Amino acid sequence: MRQVAVETIDPRLVELLDQVERGEDVVLTRAGRPVARLVQTSPDERAASARAITAELRALHAEWAKRGMKPFTADEIRSMIDEGRR
């Protein structure tokens, strides 16, 4: 699944996401035909996504260790996350 930072998208979509966070479903249309629906994710979905990402990072670090490469530190990872939010 592709992820896109909210800050990088059209301000109108940001407003729609605010509505979704308040519990509203939003249907996006093209030429009057529905093409997508924005719905609030559940806490369980967010937790599952975080667990999947954590598992992928651990696997990547293990692979790097096998190859003798130095994995990123927690501080480096936090820095990259913060940089991605700008």
Backbone as XML, in Angstrom:
<?xml version="1.0"?>
<chain id="A" units="angstrom">
  <residue number="1" name="MET">
    <atom name="N" x="0.842" y="-1.175" z="0.000"/>
    <atom name="CA" x="0.000" y="0.000" z="0.000"/>
    <atom name="C" x="0.884" y="1.234" z="0.000"/>
  </residue>
  <residue number="2" name="ARG">
    <atom name="N" x="0.553" y="2.177" z="-0.819"/>
    <atom name="CA" x="1.314" y="3.424" z="-0.905"/>
    <atom name="C" x="0.861" y="4.373" z="0.203"/>
  </residue>
  <residue number="3" name="GLN">
    <atom name="N" x="1.804" y="5.055" z="0.816"/>
    <atom name="CA" x="1.488" y="6.048" z="1.839"/>
    <atom name="C" x="1.961" y="7.413" z="1.370"/>
  </residue>
  <residue number="4" name="VAL">
    <atom name="N" x="1.155" y="8.427" z="1.626"/>
    <atom name="CA" x="1.472" y="9.791" z="1.209"/>
    <atom name="C" x="1.275" y="10.710" z="2.408"/>
  </residue>
  <residue number="5" name="ALA">
    <atom name="N" x="2.248" y="11.568" z="2.682"/>
    <atom name="CA" x="2.134" y="12.512" z="3.791"/>
    <atom name="C" x="1.058" y="13.538" z="3.495"/>
  </residue>
  <residue number="6" name="VAL">
    <atom name="N" x="0.195" y="13.770" z="4.452"/>
    <atom name="CA" x="-0.908" y="14.713" z="4.295"/>
    <atom name="C" x="-0.397" y="16.086" z="3.890"/>
  </residue>
  <residue number="7" name="GLU">
    <atom name="N" x="0.741" y="16.479" z="4.414"/>
    <atom name="CA" x="1.283" y="17.818" z="4.146"/>
    <atom name="C" x="1.621" y="18.039" z="2.680"/>
  </residue>
  <residue number="8" name="THR">
    <atom name="N" x="1.754" y="16.963" z="1.906"/>
    <atom name="CA" x="2.173" y="17.094" z="0.513"/>
    <atom name="C" x="1.002" y="17.131" z="-0.459"/>
  </residue>
  <residue number="9" name="ILE">
    <atom name="N" x="-0.214" y="17.057" z="0.045"/>
    <atom name="CA" x="-1.368" y="16.986" z="-0.849"/>
    <atom name="C" x="-2.179" y="18.272" z="-0.834"/>
  </residue>
  <residue number="10" name="ASP">
    <atom name="N" x="-3.118" y="18.349" z="-1.718"/>
    <atom name="CA" x="-3.965" y="19.528" z="-1.904"/>
    <atom name="C" x="-4.661" y="19.923" z="-0.595"/>
  </residue>
  <residue number="11" name="PRO">
    <atom name="N" x="-4.706" y="21.221" z="-0.290"/>
    <atom name="CA" x="-5.352" y="21.681" z="0.949"/>
    <atom name="C" x="-6.818" y="21.266" z="1.062"/>
  </residue>
  <residue number="12" name="ARG">
    <atom name="N" x="-7.512" y="21.137" z="-0.073"/>
    <atom name="CA" x="-8.922" y="20.701" z="-0.006"/>
    <atom name="C" x="-9.018" y="19.280" z="0.507"/>
  </residue>
  <residue number="13" name="LEU">
    <atom name="N" x="-8.075" y="18.443" z="0.112"/>
    <atom name="CA" x="-8.087" y="17.064" z="0.592"/>
    <atom name="C" x="-7.771" y="17.020" z="2.085"/>
  </residue>
  <residue number="14" name="VAL">
    <atom name="N" x="-6.896" y="17.907" z="2.526"/>
    <atom name="CA" x="-6.586" y="17.985" z="3.957"/>
    <atom name="C" x="-7.863" y="18.315" z="4.735"/>
  </residue>
  <residue number="15" name="GLU">
    <atom name="N" x="-8.673" y="19.214" z="4.214"/>
    <atom name="CA" x="-9.943" y="19.548" z="4.869"/>
    <atom name="C" x="-10.865" y="18.335" z="4.908"/>
  </residue>
  <residue number="16" name="LEU">
    <atom name="N" x="-10.902" y="17.563" z="3.821"/>
    <atom name="CA" x="-11.722" y="16.357" z="3.798"/>
    <atom name="C" x="-11.233" y="15.349" z="4.826"/>
  </residue>
  <residue number="17" name="LEU">
    <atom name="N" x="-9.916" y="15.227" z="4.963"/>
    <atom name="CA" x="-9.371" y="14.303" z="5.954"/>
    <atom name="C" x="-9.723" y="14.743" z="7.368"/>
  </residue>
  <residue number="18" name="ASP">
    <atom name="N" x="-9.785" y="16.052" z="7.594"/>
    <atom name="CA" x="-10.235" y="16.549" z="8.894"/>
    <atom name="C" x="-11.657" y="16.067" z="9.170"/>
  </residue>
  <residue number="19" name="GLN">
    <atom name="N" x="-12.508" y="16.099" z="8.155"/>
    <atom name="CA" x="-13.884" y="15.627" z="8.312"/>
    <atom name="C" x="-13.906" y="14.130" z="8.611"/>
  </residue>
  <residue number="20" name="VAL">
    <atom name="N" x="-13.059" y="13.378" z="7.918"/>
    <atom name="CA" x="-12.980" y="11.935" z="8.148"/>
    <atom name="C" x="-12.537" y="11.651" z="9.583"/>
  </residue>
  <residue number="21" name="GLU">
    <atom name="N" x="-11.571" y="12.417" z="10.076"/>
    <atom name="CA" x="-11.116" y="12.230" z="11.457"/>
    <atom name="C" x="-12.232" y="12.503" z="12.461"/>
  </residue>
  <residue number="22" name="ARG">
    <atom name="N" x="-13.191" y="13.334" z="12.066"/>
    <atom name="CA" x="-14.331" y="13.615" z="12.942"/>
    <atom name="C" x="-15.426" y="12.558" z="12.798"/>
  </residue>
  <residue number="23" name="GLY">
    <atom name="N" x="-15.168" y="11.529" z="11.979"/>
    <atom name="CA" x="-16.102" y="10.411" z="11.881"/>
    <atom name="C" x="-16.962" y="10.377" z="10.627"/>
  </residue>
  <residue number="24" name="GLU">
    <atom name="N" x="-16.802" y="11.337" z="9.729"/>
    <atom name="CA" x="-17.579" y="11.371" z="8.495"/>
    <atom name="C" x="-16.906" y="10.514" z="7.429"/>
  </residue>
  <residue number="25" name="ASP">
    <atom name="N" x="-17.698" y="9.796" z="6.630"/>
    <atom name="CA" x="-17.168" y="9.135" z="5.433"/>
    <atom name="C" x="-17.292" y="10.114" z="4.277"/>
  </residue>
  <residue number="26" name="VAL">
    <atom name="N" x="-16.304" y="10.135" z="3.379"/>
    <atom name="CA" x="-16.310" y="11.047" z="2.238"/>
    <atom name="C" x="-16.125" y="10.219" z="0.971"/>
  </residue>
  <residue number="27" name="VAL">
    <atom name="N" x="-17.012" y="10.418" z="0.000"/>
    <atom name="CA" x="-16.904" y="9.729" z="-1.285"/>
    <atom name="C" x="-16.309" y="10.701" z="-2.295"/>
  </residue>
  <residue number="28" name="LEU">
    <atom name="N" x="-15.236" y="10.273" z="-2.959"/>
    <atom name="CA" x="-14.600" y="11.069" z="-4.004"/>
    <atom name="C" x="-15.175" y="10.625" z="-5.343"/>
  </residue>
  <residue number="29" name="THR">
    <atom name="N" x="-15.511" y="11.592" z="-6.182"/>
    <atom name="CA" x="-16.113" y="11.264" z="-7.471"/>
    <atom name="C" x="-15.289" y="11.842" z="-8.609"/>
  </residue>
  <residue number="30" name="ARG">
    <atom name="N" x="-15.451" y="11.240" z="-9.775"/>
    <atom name="CA" x="-14.868" y="11.751" z="-11.021"/>
    <atom name="C" x="-15.997" y="11.740" z="-12.048"/>
  </residue>
  <residue number="31" name="ALA">
    <atom name="N" x="-16.271" y="12.900" z="-12.582"/>
    <atom name="CA" x="-17.369" y="13.057" z="-13.545"/>
    <atom name="C" x="-18.677" y="12.536" z="-12.950"/>
  </residue>
  <residue number="32" name="GLY">
    <atom name="N" x="-18.862" y="12.782" z="-11.647"/>
    <atom name="CA" x="-20.099" y="12.390" z="-10.981"/>
    <atom name="C" x="-20.176" y="10.929" z="-10.578"/>
  </residue>
  <residue number="33" name="ARG">
    <atom name="N" x="-19.143" y="10.152" z="-10.888"/>
    <atom name="CA" x="-19.138" y="8.720" z="-10.537"/>
    <atom name="C" x="-18.200" y="8.484" z="-9.367"/>
  </residue>
  <residue number="34" name="PRO">
    <atom name="N" x="-18.641" y="7.734" z="-8.348"/>
    <atom name="CA" x="-17.782" y="7.451" z="-7.197"/>
    <atom name="C" x="-16.543" y="6.649" z="-7.621"/>
  </residue>
  <residue number="35" name="VAL">
    <atom name="N" x="-15.360" y="7.081" z="-7.143"/>
    <atom name="CA" x="-14.122" y="6.347" z="-7.451"/>
    <atom name="C" x="-13.377" y="5.912" z="-6.194"/>
  </residue>
  <residue number="36" name="ALA">
    <atom name="N" x="-13.661" y="6.566" z="-5.070"/>
    <atom name="CA" x="-12.965" y="6.199" z="-3.830"/>
    <atom name="C" x="-13.776" y="6.687" z="-2.646"/>
  </residue>
  <residue number="37" name="ARG">
    <atom name="N" x="-13.521" y="6.070" z="-1.516"/>
    <atom name="CA" x="-14.195" y="6.486" z="-0.286"/>
    <atom name="C" x="-13.143" y="6.668" z="0.794"/>
  </residue>
  <residue number="38" name="LEU">
    <atom name="N" x="-13.195" y="7.796" z="1.473"/>
    <atom name="CA" x="-12.300" y="8.066" z="2.593"/>
    <atom name="C" x="-13.038" y="7.704" z="3.875"/>
  </residue>
  <residue number="39" name="VAL">
    <atom name="N" x="-12.449" y="6.801" z="4.640"/>
    <atom name="CA" x="-13.051" y="6.400" z="5.912"/>
    <atom name="C" x="-11.969" y="6.411" z="6.981"/>
  </residue>
  <residue number="40" name="GLN">
    <atom name="N" x="-12.380" y="6.624" z="8.195"/>
    <atom name="CA" x="-11.438" y="6.657" z="9.313"/>
    <atom name="C" x="-10.889" y="5.252" z="9.556"/>
  </residue>
  <residue number="41" name="THR">
    <atom name="N" x="-9.588" y="5.152" z="9.783"/>
    <atom name="CA" x="-9.008" y="3.859" z="10.117"/>
    <atom name="C" x="-9.249" y="3.583" z="11.593"/>
  </residue>
  <residue number="42" name="SER">
    <atom name="N" x="-9.334" y="2.325" z="11.903"/>
    <atom name="CA" x="-9.546" y="1.954" z="13.300"/>
    <atom name="C" x="-8.201" y="1.890" z="14.015"/>
  </residue>
  <residue number="43" name="PRO">
    <atom name="N" x="-8.208" y="2.022" z="15.330"/>
    <atom name="CA" x="-6.947" y="1.887" z="16.080"/>
    <atom name="C" x="-6.273" y="0.543" z="15.820"/>
  </residue>
  <residue number="44" name="ASP">
    <atom name="N" x="-7.074" y="-0.520" z="15.604"/>
    <atom name="CA" x="-6.502" y="-1.840" z="15.329"/>
    <atom name="C" x="-5.727" y="-1.842" z="14.019"/>
  </residue>
  <residue number="45" name="GLU">
    <atom name="N" x="-6.259" y="-1.166" z="12.987"/>
    <atom name="CA" x="-5.573" y="-1.097" z="11.696"/>
    <atom name="C" x="-4.269" y="-0.328" z="11.822"/>
  </residue>
  <residue number="46" name="ARG">
    <atom name="N" x="-4.300" y="0.780" z="12.567"/>
    <atom name="CA" x="-3.077" y="1.565" z="12.748"/>
    <atom name="C" x="-2.030" y="0.755" z="13.506"/>
  </residue>
  <residue number="47" name="ALA">
    <atom name="N" x="-2.446" y="0.019" z="14.527"/>
    <atom name="CA" x="-1.505" y="-0.792" z="15.303"/>
    <atom name="C" x="-0.921" y="-1.907" z="14.446"/>
  </residue>
  <residue number="48" name="ALA">
    <atom name="N" x="-1.759" y="-2.536" z="13.627"/>
    <atom name="CA" x="-1.276" y="-3.617" z="12.754"/>
    <atom name="C" x="-0.262" y="-3.074" z="11.764"/>
  </residue>
  <residue number="49" name="SER">
    <atom name="N" x="-0.519" y="-1.896" z="11.226"/>
    <atom name="CA" x="0.411" y="-1.276" z="10.289"/>
    <atom name="C" x="1.739" y="-0.981" z="10.970"/>
  </residue>
  <residue number="50" name="ALA">
    <atom name="N" x="1.688" y="-0.444" z="12.168"/>
    <atom name="CA" x="2.922" y="-0.143" z="12.908"/>
    <atom name="C" x="3.697" y="-1.426" z="13.202"/>
  </residue>
  <residue number="51" name="ARG">
    <atom name="N" x="2.985" y="-2.498" z="13.562"/>
    <atom name="CA" x="3.663" y="-3.778" z="13.826"/>
    <atom name="C" x="4.322" y="-4.317" z="12.567"/>
  </residue>
  <residue number="52" name="ALA">
    <atom name="N" x="3.643" y="-4.188" z="11.419"/>
    <atom name="CA" x="4.203" y="-4.675" z="10.158"/>
    <atom name="C" x="5.460" y="-3.899" z="9.786"/>
  </residue>
  <residue number="53" name="ILE">
    <atom name="N" x="5.426" y="-2.591" z="9.957"/>
    <atom name="CA" x="6.590" y="-1.766" z="9.647"/>
    <atom name="C" x="7.755" y="-2.116" z="10.575"/>
  </residue>
  <residue number="54" name="THR">
    <atom name="N" x="7.455" y="-2.313" z="11.855"/>
    <atom name="CA" x="8.490" y="-2.682" z="12.816"/>
    <atom name="C" x="9.118" y="-4.021" z="12.437"/>
  </residue>
  <residue number="55" name="ALA">
    <atom name="N" x="8.298" y="-4.985" z="12.051"/>
    <atom name="CA" x="8.820" y="-6.296" z="11.644"/>
    <atom name="C" x="9.715" y="-6.167" z="10.417"/>
  </residue>
  <residue number="56" name="GLU">
    <atom name="N" x="9.318" y="-5.330" z="9.452"/>
    <atom name="CA" x="10.140" y="-5.122" z="8.257"/>
    <atom name="C" x="11.480" y="-4.483" z="8.612"/>
  </residue>
  <residue number="57" name="LEU">
    <atom name="N" x="11.463" y="-3.510" z="9.520"/>
    <atom name="CA" x="12.718" y="-2.878" z="9.938"/>
    <atom name="C" x="13.634" y="-3.872" z="10.639"/>
  </residue>
  <residue number="58" name="ARG">
    <atom name="N" x="13.054" y="-4.704" z="11.493"/>
    <atom name="CA" x="13.878" y="-5.716" z="12.187"/>
    <atom name="C" x="14.496" y="-6.690" z="11.191"/>
  </residue>
  <residue number="59" name="ALA">
    <atom name="N" x="13.725" y="-7.103" z="10.196"/>
    <atom name="CA" x="14.250" y="-8.013" z="9.176"/>
    <atom name="C" x="15.363" y="-7.346" z="8.378"/>
  </residue>
  <residue number="60" name="LEU">
    <atom name="N" x="15.166" y="-6.078" z="8.047"/>
    <atom name="CA" x="16.187" y="-5.335" z="7.315"/>
    <atom name="C" x="17.464" y="-5.214" z="8.137"/>
  </residue>
  <residue number="61" name="HIS">
    <atom name="N" x="17.341" y="-4.911" z="9.414"/>
    <atom name="CA" x="18.518" y="-4.805" z="10.282"/>
    <atom name="C" x="19.236" y="-6.144" z="10.375"/>
  </residue>
  <residue number="62" name="ALA">
    <atom name="N" x="18.488" y="-7.239" z="10.464"/>
    <atom name="CA" x="19.106" y="-8.566" z="10.533"/>
    <atom name="C" x="19.868" y="-8.867" z="9.245"/>
  </residue>
  <residue number="63" name="GLU">
    <atom name="N" x="19.269" y="-8.503" z="8.115"/>
    <atom name="CA" x="19.940" y="-8.714" z="6.824"/>
    <atom name="C" x="21.215" y="-7.885" z="6.736"/>
  </residue>
  <residue number="64" name="TRP">
    <atom name="N" x="21.150" y="-6.635" z="7.172"/>
    <atom name="CA" x="22.340" y="-5.788" z="7.167"/>
    <atom name="C" x="23.432" y="-6.369" z="8.068"/>
  </residue>
  <residue number="65" name="ALA">
    <atom name="N" x="23.029" y="-6.868" z="9.231"/>
    <atom name="CA" x="24.018" y="-7.448" z="10.155"/>
    <atom name="C" x="24.719" y="-8.637" z="9.507"/>
  </residue>
  <residue number="66" name="LYS">
    <atom name="N" x="23.961" y="-9.463" z="8.770"/>
    <atom name="CA" x="24.550" y="-10.618" z="8.077"/>
    <atom name="C" x="25.591" y="-10.165" z="7.060"/>
  </residue>
  <residue number="67" name="ARG">
    <atom name="N" x="25.359" y="-9.024" z="6.444"/>
    <atom name="CA" x="26.266" y="-8.510" z="5.417"/>
    <atom name="C" x="27.375" y="-7.643" z="6.004"/>
  </residue>
  <residue number="68" name="GLY">
    <atom name="N" x="27.392" y="-7.525" z="7.342"/>
    <atom name="CA" x="28.421" y="-6.731" z="7.991"/>
    <atom name="C" x="28.184" y="-5.242" z="7.927"/>
  </residue>
  <residue number="69" name="MET">
    <atom name="N" x="26.954" y="-4.844" z="7.607"/>
    <atom name="CA" x="26.618" y="-3.418" z="7.515"/>
    <atom name="C" x="26.092" y="-2.926" z="8.859"/>
  </residue>
  <residue number="70" name="LYS">
    <atom name="N" x="26.352" y="-1.664" z="9.145"/>
    <atom name="CA" x="25.898" y="-1.078" z="10.396"/>
    <atom name="C" x="24.440" y="-0.624" z="10.241"/>
  </residue>
  <residue number="71" name="PRO">
    <atom name="N" x="23.529" y="-1.162" z="11.056"/>
    <atom name="CA" x="22.134" y="-0.704" z="10.964"/>
    <atom name="C" x="21.976" y="0.705" z="11.518"/>
  </residue>
  <residue number="72" name="PHE">
    <atom name="N" x="20.884" y="1.356" z="11.134"/>
    <atom name="CA" x="20.588" y="2.693" z="11.658"/>
    <atom name="C" x="20.302" y="2.618" z="13.154"/>
  </residue>
  <residue number="73" name="THR">
    <atom name="N" x="20.705" y="3.660" z="13.861"/>
    <atom name="CA" x="20.357" y="3.760" z="15.282"/>
    <atom name="C" x="18.929" y="4.292" z="15.398"/>
  </residue>
  <residue number="74" name="ALA">
    <atom name="N" x="18.355" y="4.168" z="16.582"/>
    <atom name="CA" x="17.004" y="4.684" z="16.824"/>
    <atom name="C" x="16.949" y="6.189" z="16.563"/>
  </residue>
  <residue number="75" name="ASP">
    <atom name="N" x="18.001" y="6.904" z="16.965"/>
    <atom name="CA" x="18.042" y="8.349" z="16.737"/>
    <atom name="C" x="18.072" y="8.685" z="15.243"/>
  </residue>
  <residue number="76" name="GLU">
    <atom name="N" x="18.817" y="7.901" z="14.463"/>
    <atom name="CA" x="18.868" y="8.130" z="13.017"/>
    <atom name="C" x="17.501" y="7.883" z="12.376"/>
  </residue>
  <residue number="77" name="ILE">
    <atom name="N" x="16.821" y="6.838" z="12.830"/>
    <atom name="CA" x="15.497" y="6.527" z="12.301"/>
    <atom name="C" x="14.520" y="7.651" z="12.638"/>
  </residue>
  <residue number="78" name="ARG">
    <atom name="N" x="14.550" y="8.122" z="13.896"/>
    <atom name="CA" x="13.676" y="9.231" z="14.298"/>
    <atom name="C" x="13.951" y="10.474" z="13.455"/>
  </residue>
  <residue number="79" name="SER">
    <atom name="N" x="15.215" y="10.749" z="13.203"/>
    <atom name="CA" x="15.593" y="11.883" z="12.386"/>
    <atom name="C" x="15.038" y="11.774" z="10.968"/>
  </residue>
  <residue number="80" name="MET">
    <atom name="N" x="15.115" y="10.589" z="10.387"/>
    <atom name="CA" x="14.583" y="10.375" z="9.043"/>
    <atom name="C" x="13.070" y="10.548" z="9.020"/>
  </residue>
  <residue number="81" name="ILE">
    <atom name="N" x="12.399" y="10.047" z="10.052"/>
    <atom name="CA" x="10.939" y="10.191" z="10.138"/>
    <atom name="C" x="10.596" y="11.676" z="10.216"/>
  </residue>
  <residue number="82" name="ASP">
    <atom name="N" x="11.291" y="12.396" z="11.080"/>
    <atom name="CA" x="11.034" y="13.829" z="11.222"/>
    <atom name="C" x="11.301" y="14.573" z="9.914"/>
  </residue>
  <residue number="83" name="GLU">
    <atom name="N" x="12.358" y="14.191" z="9.211"/>
    <atom name="CA" x="12.682" y="14.825" z="7.943"/>
    <atom name="C" x="11.576" y="14.571" z="6.915"/>
  </residue>
  <residue number="84" name="GLY">
    <atom name="N" x="11.009" y="13.373" z="6.931"/>
    <atom name="CA" x="9.932" y="13.034" z="6.012"/>
    <atom name="C" x="8.657" y="13.816" z="6.280"/>
  </residue>
  <residue number="85" name="ARG">
    <atom name="N" x="8.499" y="14.311" z="7.485"/>
    <atom name="CA" x="7.302" y="15.075" z="7.849"/>
    <atom name="C" x="7.400" y="16.526" z="7.424"/>
  </residue>
  <residue number="86" name="ARG">
    <atom name="N" x="8.594" y="16.998" z="7.052"/>
    <atom name="CA" x="8.767" y="18.403" z="6.653"/>
    <atom name="C" x="8.305" y="18.647" z="5.255"/>
  </residue>
</chain>
